[in-house]
Amino acid sequence: MDSLEAAQAEALLRPYIGVRERDLLRGDATGDGVFIAEGEVVVRVLVQRGRFAVRSLLLEARRVEPLRDVIDALPESVPVYVVPQSVMDGIVGFAIHRGILALGSRGVPLTPSELLGGQAEGKPELLVGLVGLANHDNVGSIFRSAAAFGVRGVLLDDTSCDPLYRKAIRVSVGGALVVPFARSESATAMLDAIEAHGWEPIALTPRGEETFGNLGKACSRRVLLMGTEGEGLPDHVLTRARRVRIDMEPTLDSLNVAVATGIAIYEATQGMRAHARR
């Protein structure tokens, strides 16, 4: 374990310098191949259950003992840097009260074909497809629900935001580090891949002709498509999918997309599992 003075920080901790500014550069998922995870719960997920390699940890000195088991689980090649609170605040560029950061490696991204390919024998499967979701809070919340209900993975179109953006990871409580995801070149390319691999696209829309209760068991592999809160899914997506609604009070026409996705994931997985048991 390395104990650092402020003068050493710039050379050794360059990836952590000015975290907020680096977040902006990493937002399009094309930056330098790394991401930042923040907070004890998220870093535990990254080290113990995440899909990504850990490059280093940066800890405020008082956080070492609470994370002793996490540190011991790391390969010896992964450095753990320990600094005073004042130095850590200076490195990241703001007062970081959690005092726990980790640098992860993005690795080689999955392709949509890899995420859609194969099948768990005899087990119904669900994917989520995001079209035009640019809000990191919503995307993070959706990954949290996906992890909670055992969703196989998440497809994103070219306009949806980066699940490995620091805030998205934090809101997902580590779900974005566990649930596999792949990015398509466009919503059209996403649908092409879904159909080519034999999955059934299900579009969530207030104008849906069906509810989850009457979807039936025609297909054991479904992709739940979600759009933006304002415009929703574009027409060229809706015309290629079964259109499903969530019934609600007539005084409201829609829910927050993250809330709606959580409800839809639960309804879809429960329905598919119930049909599989019959």
C-alpha positions in Angstrom: 0.0 0.0 0.0 1.4 3.4 -1.0 1.2 6.4 1.3 1.3 9.6 -0.8 2.3 13.2 -0.2 0.6 15.9 -2.2 3.7 16.5 -4.3 3.6 12.9 -5.6 -0.1 12.9 -6.4 -0.1 14.4 -9.8 2.2 11.8 -11.4 0.7 8.7 -9.7 -2.9 9.7 -9.5 -3.3 11.5 -12.8 -6.6 9.6 -13.7 -8.3 10.9 -10.6 -7.3 14.6 -11.1 -10.3 16.8 -11.8 -12.9 14.0 -11.8 -15.8 16.2 -12.8 -14.0 17.5 -15.9 -12.9 13.9 -16.8 -16.5 12.8 -16.4 -17.4 15.1 -19.3 -14.7 13.6 -21.5 -15.7 10.1 -20.6 -19.4 10.7 -21.2 -19.3 9.5 -24.8 -17.6 6.2 -23.8 -14.8 6.9 -26.2 -12.3 8.5 -23.9 -9.3 6.8 -22.4 -10.8 3.4 -21.7 -11.4 3.9 -18.0 -14.1 4.9 -15.6 -14.4 6.1 -12.0 -16.5 4.3 -9.4 -17.3 6.1 -6.2 -18.4 5.1 -2.7 -18.1 2.0 -0.6 -21.1 0.1 -1.9 -20.2 0.7 -5.5 -16.5 -0.1 -5.1 -17.4 -3.3 -3.3 -19.6 -4.3 -6.3 -16.8 -3.5 -8.7 -14.2 -5.6 -6.9 -16.4 -8.5 -5.8 -19.0 -8.9 -8.5 -18.3 -6.5 -11.3 -17.5 -7.4 -14.9 -14.6 -5.0 -15.2 -10.9 -5.1 -14.1 -9.8 -2.7 -11.3 -6.8 -0.6 -12.1 -6.3 1.2 -8.8 -8.0 2.5 -5.6 -7.8 5.9 -4.1 -8.8 6.1 -0.4 -9.0 8.7 2.3 -6.9 7.3 5.2 -9.9 6.7 7.5 -11.5 4.4 4.8 -8.8 1.8 4.8 -9.9 -0.4 7.6 -13.6 -0.5 6.6 -12.4 -1.7 3.2 -9.8 -4.1 4.4 -11.6 -7.1 2.9 -11.9 -5.4 -0.4 -8.2 -4.5 -0.5 -7.2 -8.0 0.4 -9.3 -9.4 -2.5 -7.5 -7.3 -5.0 -4.6 -8.7 -7.1 -1.2 -7.7 -5.8 -0.6 -5.8 -9.0 -3.5 -3.3 -8.3 -2.2 -0.3 -6.3 -4.1 1.2 -3.4 -3.3 4.8 -2.8 -4.0 6.3 0.6 -4.1 10.1 1.2 -5.4 12.6 3.7 -8.8 14.1 3.1 -7.4 17.5 2.1 -5.1 15.9 -0.5 -8.0 13.8 -1.9 -10.2 16.8 -2.2 -7.4 18.6 -4.0 -6.9 15.8 -6.4 -10.5 15.3 -7.4 -11.3 19.0 -7.4 -14.1 19.0 -4.8 -14.9 17.9 -1.3 -15.5 14.1 -1.7 -17.0 13.0 1.5 -17.3 9.3 0.6 -13.5 9.2 0.5 -13.5 6.1 -1.8 -12.7 6.0 -5.5 -11.7 3.2 -7.9 -10.4 3.3 -11.4 -11.9 0.6 -13.6 -10.9 -0.6 -17.1 -13.7 -0.6 -19.7 -12.1 -3.4 -21.6 -13.5 -4.5 -25.0 -17.2 -3.6 -25.3 -19.8 -6.2 -26.0 -21.5 -6.1 -29.4 -25.3 -6.3 -29.7 -24.9 -9.7 -31.3 -22.8 -11.0 -28.4 -25.5 -9.8 -25.9 -28.3 -11.3 -28.0 -26.6 -14.5 -28.8 -27.0 -17.8 -27.0 -29.7 -18.8 -24.6 -30.1 -20.1 -21.0 -31.7 -23.5 -21.8 -35.3 -23.6 -20.6 -35.2 -20.2 -19.0 -37.2 -17.2 -20.2 -35.0 -14.2 -20.7 -35.5 -10.4 -20.8 -33.4 -7.6 -22.2 -34.0 -3.9 -22.0 -33.4 -1.6 -24.9 -32.9 2.1 -24.4 -33.6 4.6 -27.1 -32.7 8.3 -26.7 -32.2 8.2 -22.9 -29.7 10.9 -22.2 -30.3 11.4 -18.4 -27.7 9.6 -16.2 -30.0 9.4 -13.2 -32.6 7.6 -15.3 -30.1 5.2 -16.9 -28.5 4.5 -13.6 -31.9 3.7 -12.0 -32.8 1.4 -14.9 -29.6 -0.6 -14.5 -30.4 -0.9 -10.8 -33.8 -2.4 -11.6 -32.3 -4.6 -14.3 -29.8 -6.0 -11.7 -32.5 -6.5 -9.1 -34.8 -8.5 -11.4 -32.2 -10.6 -13.2 -32.4 -8.9 -16.6 -29.9 -10.5 -19.0 -28.6 -7.2 -20.3 -29.2 -3.7 -21.7 -29.0 -2.5 -25.3 -28.4 1.2 -25.9 -28.8 3.2 -29.1 -26.3 5.8 -30.2 -28.0 8.7 -28.4 -28.4 7.1 -25.0 -25.9 8.1 -22.3 -22.9 6.2 -21.0 -23.8 3.7 -18.2 -20.2 4.0 -16.9 -20.5 7.7 -16.3 -19.7 8.2 -12.6 -23.1 9.4 -11.7 -24.9 6.7 -13.6 -22.8 4.0 -11.8 -23.5 5.7 -8.4 -27.3 5.9 -9.0 -27.3 2.2 -10.2 -25.7 1.2 -6.9 -23.3 -0.8 -8.9 -25.9 -2.3 -11.2 -24.1 -0.8 -14.3 -21.0 -2.8 -13.3 -22.9 -6.1 -13.1 -25.5 -6.0 -15.9 -23.9 -6.6 -19.4 -24.7 -3.9 -22.0 -24.0 -3.2 -25.6 -24.4 -0.1 -27.8 -26.0 -0.2 -31.3 -25.3 2.3 -34.1 -28.9 3.4 -34.1 -32.4 2.4 -32.9 -32.9 0.8 -36.3 -29.8 -1.2 -36.0 -30.9 -2.3 -32.6 -34.2 -3.6 -33.9 -32.4 -5.3 -36.8 -30.2 -7.2 -34.4 -33.1 -8.1 -32.1 -35.1 -9.6 -34.9 -32.1 -11.3 -36.5 -31.5 -13.2 -33.2 -35.1 -14.2 -32.7 -36.0 -11.9 -29.8 -39.4 -10.3 -29.6 -39.4 -6.5 -29.2 -41.9 -5.1 -26.7 -42.4 -1.3 -26.8 -43.6 0.5 -23.7 -46.0 3.3 -24.7 -49.1 5.0 -23.2 -50.7 4.2 -26.6 -50.1 0.5 -26.2 -52.9 -1.8 -27.3 -51.9 -4.5 -24.9 -51.0 -4.9 -21.2 -48.4 -7.2 -19.7 -51.1 -9.5 -18.5 -52.2 -10.5 -22.0 -48.9 -10.8 -23.7 -49.0 -14.6 -23.4 -46.1 -16.9 -23.8 -45.5 -16.8 -27.5 -41.9 -15.9 -27.0 -39.5 -16.8 -24.2 -37.0 -14.1 -25.2 -38.1 -10.5 -25.1 -36.6 -7.0 -25.4 -38.4 -4.3 -23.5 -37.9 -1.0 -25.4 -38.0 2.3 -23.5 -37.9 5.8 -24.9 -37.7 9.3 -23.6 -40.2 10.7 -21.2 -41.4 13.5 -23.5 -41.5 12.1 -27.0 -41.4 8.4 -26.1 -40.3 5.9 -28.6 -40.2 7.1 -32.3 -42.8 5.8 -34.7 -40.3 3.8 -36.7 -39.6 1.8 -33.5 -43.2 1.4 -32.5 -44.2 0.0 -35.8 -41.8 -2.9 -35.4 -42.8 -3.9 -31.9 -45.7 -5.1 -29.9 -47.0 -2.0 -28.1 -47.7 -2.4 -24.4 -49.0 0.1 -21.8 -49.0 0.4 -18.0 -52.6 1.1 -16.9 -52.8 4.1 -14.5 -55.1 6.8 -13.4 -56.6 8.8 -16.3 -55.4 12.1 -14.9 -51.8 11.1 -15.6 -50.5 10.2 -19.1 -47.0 8.8 -18.2 -44.5 7.9 -15.5 -40.9 8.8 -15.0 -39.0 6.5 -17.4 -37.0 4.9 -14.7 -40.1 4.1 -12.6 -42.0 2.8 -15.7 -39.0 0.6 -16.6 -38.9 -0.9 -13.1 -42.6 -1.7 -13.2 -42.3 -3.1 -16.7 -39.3 -5.3 -15.9 -41.1 -6.7 -12.9 -44.3 -7.3 -14.8 -42.5 -8.9 -17.8 -40.3 -11.2 -15.7 -43.1 -12.3 -13.5 -45.3 -13.1 -16.5 -42.6 -14.9 -18.4 -41.7 -17.0 -15.4 -45.3 -17.9 -14.6 -45.9 -19.1 -18.2 -42.6 -21.1 -18.1 -43.9 -23.0 -15.0 -47.1 -24.1 -16.7 
